[in-house]
Amino acid sequence: MQLLVSPLDAADVVVLGDRTVPRQVEVELMLHPDGVMYRLALAIIDGRPECREIRVVAQDGDRGIRQGDLAAIKVDDFTAAAFATVSRREDESALDRVTGLSTITKTIAESGGPKYRTVSPAHLERVAQVYRSNGSGAPTRAVAEAFGVPHSTAARWVLRARRAGQLPATTKGRKQA
């Protein structure tokens, strides 16, 4: 296995457990010399390592991408290995490098699966601001685009902002912000 991990900004770091890691990294991973290349974009989001993008690339002159190549993607394992590779502890010894993987693997395991975005009152206020600033067009679509979420999620957030009193009630067929 070949693993190359590159921090996007070495100065932009966060604390994860007892370790310091770059907030964002890019990973190139090849499991077999004649296999495909996996390229991953990883980030620490809300204190949790997450995979944000995966690209599977067939190498020039080699075979194409197969079903087994996709089945081989172990997202949590790749994410933990990548962040462990670039993690540091201030008083670290050579033996402590091994604990980096266990610390990060534990953080992923304790997260209990996918992390859903917390909808705080501050977040609903930002949703309401985006919605109000686009009142004459398609305000829910503007919310979806501003936050990079599906239209259905944006609509749910708009409804929650209304219920929280941050947007006025609407009359069917009439936009109000």
LINLINFEN-V753576 format. One record per residue. N is the residue number from 1. SS is DSSP state (A for helix, B for strand, O for the rest). PHI is phi as a letter, one per 20 degrees, with the letter a starting at -180 (none if undefined). OMEGA is omega in radians with two decimals (* if undefined). Layout:
BEGIN
n=N ss=SS phi=PHI omega=OMEGA
n=N ss=SS phi=PHI omega=OMEGA
END
This chain:
BEGIN
n=1 ss=O phi=none omega=3.04
n=2 ss=B phi=d omega=-3.12
n=3 ss=B phi=c omega=3.07
n=4 ss=B phi=c omega=-3.11
n=5 ss=B phi=d omega=-3.13
n=6 ss=B phi=c omega=3.05
n=7 ss=B phi=f omega=3.09
n=8 ss=O phi=f omega=3.11
n=9 ss=O phi=b omega=-3.06
n=10 ss=O phi=f omega=-3.13
n=11 ss=O phi=e omega=-3.12
n=12 ss=O phi=e omega=-3.07
n=13 ss=B phi=c omega=3.08
n=14 ss=B phi=c omega=3.10
n=15 ss=B phi=e omega=3.13
n=16 ss=B phi=c omega=-3.03
n=17 ss=O phi=m omega=3.11
n=18 ss=O phi=d omega=-3.04
n=19 ss=B phi=c omega=3.04
n=20 ss=B phi=d omega=-3.13
n=21 ss=B phi=c omega=3.02
n=22 ss=B phi=f omega=-3.14
n=23 ss=O phi=f omega=-3.13
n=24 ss=B phi=c omega=3.07
n=25 ss=B phi=c omega=2.98
n=26 ss=B phi=d omega=-3.07
n=27 ss=B phi=c omega=2.93
n=28 ss=B phi=d omega=-3.04
n=29 ss=B phi=c omega=3.03
n=30 ss=B phi=c omega=-3.09
n=31 ss=O phi=f omega=-3.12
n=32 ss=O phi=c omega=-3.11
n=33 ss=O phi=g omega=-3.14
n=34 ss=O phi=d omega=-3.07
n=35 ss=O phi=e omega=-3.13
n=36 ss=O phi=e omega=3.08
n=37 ss=B phi=d omega=3.05
n=38 ss=B phi=d omega=3.06
n=39 ss=B phi=d omega=-3.08
n=40 ss=B phi=c omega=2.98
n=41 ss=B phi=d omega=-3.07
n=42 ss=B phi=d omega=3.14
n=43 ss=B phi=b omega=2.99
n=44 ss=B phi=e omega=-3.12
n=45 ss=B phi=d omega=-3.13
n=46 ss=O phi=l omega=3.08
n=47 ss=O phi=m omega=-3.09
n=48 ss=B phi=c omega=3.07
n=49 ss=B phi=f omega=-3.14
n=50 ss=B phi=c omega=3.02
n=51 ss=B phi=e omega=-3.10
n=52 ss=B phi=d omega=-3.11
n=53 ss=B phi=a omega=3.03
n=54 ss=B phi=c omega=3.00
n=55 ss=B phi=c omega=3.08
n=56 ss=B phi=d omega=-3.00
n=57 ss=B phi=c omega=3.03
n=58 ss=O phi=f omega=-3.13
n=59 ss=O phi=f omega=3.11
n=60 ss=O phi=g omega=3.09
n=61 ss=O phi=n omega=3.13
n=62 ss=O phi=e omega=3.13
n=63 ss=O phi=f omega=3.10
n=64 ss=O phi=e omega=3.14
n=65 ss=O phi=f omega=-3.12
n=66 ss=O phi=d omega=3.12
n=67 ss=A phi=g omega=-3.13
n=68 ss=A phi=f omega=3.10
n=69 ss=A phi=f omega=3.12
n=70 ss=A phi=f omega=3.12
n=71 ss=A phi=f omega=-3.11
n=72 ss=O phi=f omega=-3.09
n=73 ss=O phi=f omega=3.09
n=74 ss=O phi=d omega=-2.95
n=75 ss=A phi=g omega=-3.11
n=76 ss=A phi=f omega=3.13
n=77 ss=A phi=f omega=3.14
n=78 ss=A phi=f omega=-3.13
n=79 ss=A phi=f omega=3.14
n=80 ss=A phi=f omega=-3.13
n=81 ss=A phi=f omega=-3.12
n=82 ss=A phi=f omega=-3.13
n=83 ss=A phi=f omega=3.08
n=84 ss=A phi=f omega=-3.14
n=85 ss=A phi=f omega=-3.08
n=86 ss=A phi=d omega=-3.13
n=87 ss=O phi=f omega=-3.14
n=88 ss=B phi=b omega=2.97
n=89 ss=O phi=c omega=-3.01
n=90 ss=O phi=g omega=-3.08
n=91 ss=O phi=d omega=-2.98
n=92 ss=O phi=f omega=2.99
n=93 ss=O phi=d omega=-3.14
n=94 ss=O phi=f omega=3.13
n=95 ss=O phi=f omega=-3.12
n=96 ss=A phi=f omega=-3.14
n=97 ss=A phi=g omega=3.14
n=98 ss=A phi=f omega=-3.11
n=99 ss=A phi=f omega=3.10
n=100 ss=A phi=g omega=-3.14
n=101 ss=A phi=f omega=-3.11
n=102 ss=A phi=f omega=3.11
n=103 ss=A phi=f omega=-3.09
n=104 ss=A phi=f omega=3.09
n=105 ss=A phi=f omega=3.12
n=106 ss=A phi=f omega=3.11
n=107 ss=A phi=f omega=3.12
n=108 ss=A phi=f omega=-3.11
n=109 ss=A phi=f omega=-3.11
n=110 ss=A phi=f omega=-3.12
n=111 ss=O phi=f omega=3.06
n=112 ss=O phi=m omega=3.08
n=113 ss=O phi=o omega=-3.06
n=114 ss=O phi=g omega=3.13
n=115 ss=O phi=e omega=3.11
n=116 ss=O phi=e omega=-3.09
n=117 ss=O phi=f omega=3.09
n=118 ss=O phi=f omega=3.14
n=119 ss=O phi=d omega=-3.12
n=120 ss=O phi=e omega=3.05
n=121 ss=A phi=g omega=3.11
n=122 ss=A phi=f omega=3.11
n=123 ss=A phi=f omega=3.12
n=124 ss=A phi=f omega=3.08
n=125 ss=A phi=f omega=3.09
n=126 ss=A phi=f omega=3.08
n=127 ss=A phi=f omega=-3.13
n=128 ss=A phi=f omega=3.12
n=129 ss=A phi=f omega=3.12
n=130 ss=A phi=f omega=-3.14
n=131 ss=A phi=f omega=-3.12
n=132 ss=A phi=f omega=-3.11
n=133 ss=A phi=f omega=3.13
n=134 ss=O phi=c omega=-3.06
n=135 ss=O phi=f omega=-3.08
n=136 ss=O phi=e omega=-3.10
n=137 ss=O phi=d omega=3.12
n=138 ss=O phi=d omega=-2.99
n=139 ss=A phi=f omega=3.14
n=140 ss=A phi=f omega=3.07
n=141 ss=A phi=f omega=3.11
n=142 ss=A phi=f omega=3.09
n=143 ss=A phi=f omega=3.13
n=144 ss=A phi=g omega=-3.13
n=145 ss=A phi=f omega=-3.11
n=146 ss=A phi=f omega=-3.08
n=147 ss=A phi=d omega=3.11
n=148 ss=O phi=m omega=-3.13
n=149 ss=O phi=c omega=3.07
n=150 ss=O phi=f omega=3.13
n=151 ss=A phi=g omega=-3.11
n=152 ss=A phi=f omega=3.10
n=153 ss=A phi=f omega=3.11
n=154 ss=A phi=f omega=3.14
n=155 ss=A phi=f omega=3.11
n=156 ss=A phi=f omega=3.11
n=157 ss=A phi=f omega=3.11
n=158 ss=A phi=f omega=3.11
n=159 ss=A phi=f omega=3.13
n=160 ss=A phi=f omega=3.09
n=161 ss=A phi=f omega=3.07
n=162 ss=A phi=f omega=-3.12
n=163 ss=A phi=f omega=3.12
n=164 ss=O phi=e omega=3.10
n=165 ss=O phi=n omega=-3.13
n=166 ss=O phi=e omega=3.02
n=167 ss=O phi=c omega=3.14
n=168 ss=O phi=f omega=3.05
n=169 ss=O phi=f omega=-3.14
n=170 ss=O phi=d omega=3.01
n=171 ss=B phi=d omega=-3.09
n=172 ss=O phi=g omega=3.12
n=173 ss=O phi=n omega=-3.10
n=174 ss=B phi=c omega=-3.12
n=175 ss=O phi=e omega=3.06
n=176 ss=O phi=b omega=3.06
n=177 ss=O phi=b omega=*
END
